[in-house]
């Protein structure tokens, strides 16, 4: 029931699917989220409308199930904007020579880091993950099936090297974990005098400054492996500010997760807002026009309500723009300057920025 395919006779020529998730939103609550995945069209059947038709049918099906939002990782970033998706969560790629990664400052670390094997990791990682769901908007909750799938990726031989698992604990409570691979370089080249290996960090899950600092302190102090790389760091990761020399840390931003609002009123009602206020949005949905309209949002730190309205709009914007700012990962002011939103009431965009802002950037370290 989660899969929609395109057929040419008896041959499958296009695929799409959606996993049901509960994802964190600002304020600590969770919202139903259709995790769109496995989107393909055969090269022999491109430019025939298959992707458009599958996506429209999939999104309508998920809305009928009661999912207020959908999200996906885009293999090609120029595809999904036309379907109403907005780039909601950005990540950073980090690379650093660990010999040059001294700390200028580091928060107090009352707990400890220890190694665990894959069986214990499967047992206790979910505890740390649940803390992270509460700390960051965008992280989906994981059930047993999700965890079995995640951990199966680290069993058996890996091209990246041997997987290592460490956890950060305080008073026997697991607040974070890291998964990484150690790979020794090819030393067949005679010019290589001393082998210095690669630390390939798959994920660093944390929920507070202590767990973040403890795990990074461990990762940047592994002997004989001098190059560290990772690709799932939050866009506002504090690691650069902990280092003596920020220039030694190579950083590259990239789009991680794209969101699509299937039910604007329900989605906007589900989160809290940093500043109290009321706004009327005229939401333009070119892909599924009947999902657009005018919506009045009244919200603040304690909660929010949103419903359709006939009142004049303070802001006019495409549904993709609203999706991009939904979790606090982008500012509406930037879209207005880029022509992606129109202010109809003076000060409305500034108020939207103040309301939708979040203390932490959204984050989603899980692929789906």
Protein Blocks (a to p, Z undefined) as FASTA:
>chain_A
ZZccddehjacfbdcdddddddddehiiacdddddehiacdfklghnommmmmmmmmmmm
mmmnopabdcdddfblklmmmnopacfbdcddddddfklmccfbdcddfbdcddddfklm
mmmmmmmmmmmmmmpghiacddfklmmmmmmmmgcjdfkbpcddddddeehiafbdcddd
dddddfkbmklmbacdddddfbdcdfbfklmmmmmmmmmmcghiabdcdfkbcfkbcklm
mpmblmlpccddddfbdcddfblmlmmmmpccfbgcddddddddfklmmlgccddddddf
kbccddddfbdcfbdcdfklmmmmmnopacfklmmmnopaccfbghklmmmmmmmpcfbd
cddfbcZZ
